[in-house]
């Protein structure tokens, strides 16, 4: 059985050569993430061009995800690049400071911090490794006592335990970056730090306007990394095409022990609402410097797969690590082994479920039929990709091959769990299209003489949302 769970890899200095990127795609990368926290607009345009050209040379289309930086909730810079804070000492975060920081005080990139905190609040710096207790706020200066010390270097992030920082999800830089991302027509746009559905709706409006010259509308991924996003999760999901379980900042705000249960809840909700879900942050962190992962990392990736995530994501591991290709290879192996252990409960997932749309009913019927008949594959002829998405929300261990004439749809479906998107010509005649689909899968070695498969399409052909036919066939 081919791998169902998709792999998202971040492009960076370690993976930006054509040779390494080609090796990553061959190793199993399905989506390439461009991190807009680093690099110029031209850097991202050049890297997007590189991804398109390299994927074409390898013979596998991949999706591009543009990941916006979001608000810079960070300390400023230090005179020596860093300082060492000791437990019990006093330390000031000063929004008005323009000089470089020292052991007693540092400036702020996030000037609104003094407005957002009060005495008694806990601030967590550098991914929670340093803990400060707020003693007082005087003007633009936040006076704190160090509870847990450590090394604090330039531009490290600030979180408030329990959330409550008012920084907007979309900054002026993000709005400009959306225009850049639409210029190379990314398939996915990841929004950092959304607090509610309004943040996602605003991002969609901006993206749609920016993409209009190319008639391009990206899918939106909400990165769940603020505590305020948890109670608003359902409305955020409705306003998005998918979510990312961004466990780094989320763990700092809500507590690391809370995250595993939240991860399971988010994956379950996303699948129930026909949304995509990506699990991210420190999945194979040790492979930044080591050629093999820890046992805990192997279990972490496997558990995300068993939870039903669409994709697992690599950040610094492929962007700056010593073993980017080996990391993808290892992650792919872990996913395949975990998928073999999945329990199929397809009948239970259909109990008491109703469908108001014909195309959705056909998709579910194909999945149910193919599973119980033991079909070798499901072939979904789709324009928009919706049919394949609905099928991918249920675990059936029947590979789904989504055949489309739309290149953008092919790339977008690269992120759907258990879906293998293929490009085929746009036929107006149904029988010609069905025959071509079968021959395409036979040529690829997926289907052989005597194999049964289920196939769905719409009649008349070529209309998004028009799937209305299910057929079970046997290869002659």
N, C-alpha and C positions, 0 to 999 in steps of 0.2 A: 504494500500500500504506500503510495507516495505521501510525503509530508503534508499535513493539513495546516498546521500552524505556520503563520508567516513570520518572516524575520525583517525587522527594520534596523538599518545600520546607519550611523551618523558619519558623514563625510568630514574629514579634517586633514591635518598635515600628514598623518600616517597612511591615508587612503586616497589621496588626491591624484596619484599618478595613474595614467590610463591602464598600466599593467596591473597594479594592485586593485583598482576598481573592477577590472574585468575578472580578476581572480575572486573577488568578493561576490560578484554576481553569479559566477559559476559555482561558488561554494554554497549558494542558497539565498542570497539577499533578494528580497522581493520589493522593498521600499527603501529609498535612499533619503535620509533626513539631512536637510541643510539647516544648520543652527544659526539663526540670525543674531545671536548674541555676540558672534565673532565675525569679523570680516566686513568688507565694504559691499555696496550694492553690486559693483562690477564683479567682485569675487564670486558672489552668489550666481550671477548671470553666467559667468564663465564655467562654474561648477555644474550648473544645470545643463549647459551645452555639452560638457564632458560626459555627464550621466547619459544623456540621450544618445550621443555618438557611441559610447562604449557599449550600452545595452544593445544597440543595433548591431554592432560588430560581434557581440556574443550570441545574438539571436534570441534574446529574452527581454521583453519589455518590462520595465520596472516603473513603479510610481515614484514621484518626488513629493516629499512632504516638507514644506517651508514652516519652520518652527519659530514663531515670533519671540522676541526677547521679553516683552512685557515690561512692567515697571522695574526700575533699578533700585531695589530696596537694599542698599549697601552702605557700608562705611566708606570713608574716603581713603586717601593714600597716606603712608607713613614715611617719615624722614629716612629711615633705614629699610624701608620696604616691609617691615613687620615689627612687632613688639611682643614681649612675653608678659602676659597678665597673670598675677598670682591671686589665689583665693583670698578674699578679705580686703583687697586694695580698692581704692576709689578710682573710677574711670568715667570720663565725661564724653558724651556724644553730642557734638556742637554743630548745629545747622548753619551757624554764621561763620564758622572757622574756615579761613582760606589758606592758612599755612599748613604745611605737612604735619601729620600727627606724630605724637610721641607716646611715652608710656602712661601719660596721665589724661590725654585727650586726643580725639580724632574728629575730623569733619565728617559730613554726611552727604552722600549722593541723594538720599531721600530726605528732603528738607521738611516734609510734613510730619516726621516722626514725633517731634515735641507735641504736636496737636493730638496724636493718636494714643499717647500713653499717659499713665498717671502713676503716682507712688504706689508701690506694691506689685506692679506688673513685672512679668518675667520676660526678658529679651534673650533670644537664643541666636548666637552668631556662628558663622562658619559651619553650617549644617548641623547646628545643635551641639557642637563640641565645646562651645564656651557659653556659660550662662551668667547673665547679669540681672541683678534685682534693681528696679527703678526706685530711687530714694526720693527724688524730687525733680520737678520740671521748672526751670527758671528761664523764661523767655525762650530762646532757641536752643537752650542747652538742657540735655537730659543727664542728670547726675545719677550714677549707679554705683553699686557695690558688686565686685566680682564674686560670684558664688562658686563657679567652676572655671578655673583658669586654663591657660594654654596659649599657644602661639596664634596671634592674630595678624594676618598680613593684608596687603592692599585689597580694597574692593570686595571684601568678604560679605556675604549676604546676612541680612537681619530678618528674623522672624519674631513674632510675638506669640507666646504660648497662648493657645486658645483662639488665636486670630484677632482680627479687629483693626488691621492696618487698612487705611482708606484709599490706598493707591489705586487708580483706575486700571482696568485690565489692558486698555489700549492707549498707548502713549503716542506722541507725535511721531516718534521714530517708527513705531509699529504701523501707523497709517501710511507712512512713506514706504515701508517695507512690503506692505500689502500690494502697492502698485508695482514694486519690483517683482514680487512673486507672480503677479498676474502677467507680467511681460514675458515670462518664460512658461506660463500656464501650468503651474504646479497642480497636481491632482488633489493634494491635501494641504490645508492651512491649519496649523496648530496654534491655538490661542492660549497664551500663558496667563495663569492666575484669574480666570473668570470667577466672579462671585455669584452670578445669577444668569438667568436666561437673557436679560437685557444686554449683557456684555456680548453674548453670542449673536444676538440679533443685529447689534450694531456692526459687529465684524462681518456678518454676512452681507449687509447692505453695502459696506465699503468694498468688499471683495467683488460683489456683483457689478457695481459701478465701474471699478477698475478693470474688470475682465470683459466688459461689454464690447470694446473694439475687436476682441477676438471671439466674441460670443461664448466666453468661457466662464463657467461657474464651478469653483472648487468645492470639494466636500470639506466641512469644518470639523475639526477635532478639538474638543474642550479638554484642556489639561487640568485635571482635578488635583489641585495642590494647595488650596486654601480651606481652612476649616469651615468658612461660611458657605462653601460650595456643597458640603455634605447634606444639609437639610434642603437645599435647592436642587438636589441631584436629578430628580425626575423632570423638573422644568428645564434644566440645562440639557438633559438628554433630548427632550422634545425639540429644542432649538438648535440641536447639533446633528451631525451625521455620525458622530462617534465620540468616544472619550478616551483619554489617556490616564491610566492610573499612575500618576507622577509621584512616586513614593518618597522622594527626597524631601521637598518642602512640606508635603502633607504630613510626613512622620514628625517633622520638627514642630508643626503647629498642633497636631492632635495627639502626639505621643506615639513612639514607634510600636508599642505593644498593641495599639488599636488598629494599625494598618492591615494586618493579614485578614481580619474579619471584614474590614471595609473593602478590601480588594475583591473578596468573594462576592460581597453584596453588589459592587459596581459591575462586575462581569456578568452576574446573573441578571441585573436590571437591564443592562445594555442589550443582552441577547433577547430578553423578553420583549423589549421595545424595538426590535429590529435595527439596532444600532451596532456599530463596530466598536471594539474595545482593544486597546493596546496596553500591555503591562510593561512598565519601564522603571529604570533607575537601579544601578548597581547589580544587575542580573549576573554579570560575569566579571565583576570589578577586579578580582585578583589577576585576571588574564591581561590586564594593562601591562603587567610586568612579568607574569609567570606563564609558562606554556600550557599549563593545565589549570582547570578551575578547582575551587574547593568543593568538598562534598556538599556543604550547605548551599552553594550556588547551584549545583546540579539539582538539588531538591527544590530550590526556589523556582527555577525554570520549569521543571516537571510539574510542580503544583499549579503554576499559572496555566499550563497546558491542560491539566486535568480539570481546572476550574472552567475551561471553555474559552479562554482568551483568543481573540483573532490573531494577535501578533505579540511577539516579545521583542523588546527593543534594546539595542546596544548604543551606548553614548561614547564615553571616552575610550572604551575598549577598541572601537574601530577608528575613532577620530584621532587618537593620540597614542594608542597602545603599541606595544612591541610585536604583538601577534594578531593583527586584525583578521587575517584569513583563517588562521587556526581557530580563532574564537567563533567565527561564523560556522565553521565545520563542526565544532564541538556542540554549539547550540542546536544545530540541525539534528545531530545524532540524538541529543537529549529529547528533543521534541518528538522524533519518530518513536523512540522507546516508550515515552509517556503515552503517546496516542495508542500504542498497541495494548495498553492496560486500561483504556477507557471502557466504561460500562455503557452499553447502548440501552436507552430507555425511551425509544422513539414512540411506542404506543402511548406511554404515560404522558408524553409531551403534547399529544394531540387530544387528550381527554378534555371534554368540556370546552374545546376551543372552536370559535366560529370565525368565518372569514367573510368579509363583506365585498371583497373584490374577486372577480373571476381569475385574474392573473395570479393572485396570491393563492387561491384555491388550487389552481393547476400546479403551481410550484410545490405545494404541500402534498398534493396527490402523487406527483412524480417521485418525491422523496420517499413517501410511504410505500408506494408500489415497488420501486427499485430495491428498497431494503428487503422487503418480504419475498421478492422474487429472486433475490441474489444477483441482481444485474451487475455487470462489470463496470458500468459507468452511467452517469446521467449527462445527457447533452442538452444544454439550455441555449436555444437561439434567442438572443436578447439584444436590444438596442441600448437601453439605458443601464442594464445590469441589475435591475430590481429583482427579476426572477431568481437570479443566482444568489443575491443577497438573502432573500427569504429562505431559500434552501439551506444556505450556510448557517442559519441560526440553530439548526438541529444537528446533533451528532448521529450520523448513520453509517459512517465508514464506507460510503459509496462515493467515489471521486466524482466531483461535479466539473464538467468542462463547459465553460461559458463561451459560446461562439458569437462574435459580434463583428459588425462592419465598421464600428466606431473606434478609432485608435484611443481616444480619451477614455471610453468605457473600458477598453481592454486594460489600460494602465490602472484605472481606478480599482478594478476588480482584483488587482494583484494583492490587495490587502485583505480580501475576504477569506475567511477560514475555509479550507477544503475546496476552494474554487481555483481552477486553472484556466485563465482567460486566453482565448486564441482568436486571431483575426481571420475573418473569411469574407469573401465578396458579398455584396448586397444583392440577393436574388429576389426577383418579384414573383417567381413561381415557387410554390411551396415544395412540390416534389423534387425539383432541382436542388433546392436548398437542403432538404433532408438527405438526399443522396450525396451531396458534396460534404455535408457534416460527417456522415459515416465514413466516406473515403478518407477524409482528413485524419480521423482518429485511427483508421486502419494503417495509414501511411506512417503515423507516429508510433505504431506498435501497441497502442492502448487497447484496440479491439482486434480480435482474430475471428476466423471462421468458426461459427457455432456460438459465439458470445451473444448474450442478450444485453440490451441497453434500453433505457427510457429516454425519450426525446420530447422536448416541449418547444412550441413556437406559436406565433400569432398568425392569424389569417383574417384579412389580407396581411402580407408581409411588410415589415419595415416601419411599423408604428410603435413608438415607445408605449409601454403599458398595455399592449394588445395581446399578450400571451393568452391563448384560449384553447390550445390543443395539446393533448398528451398522447403519445404513441409508444408502445413497447415493440421493439424490433429484435430480430436475430440476424446476425451477420451471415450472409450466404457462404 
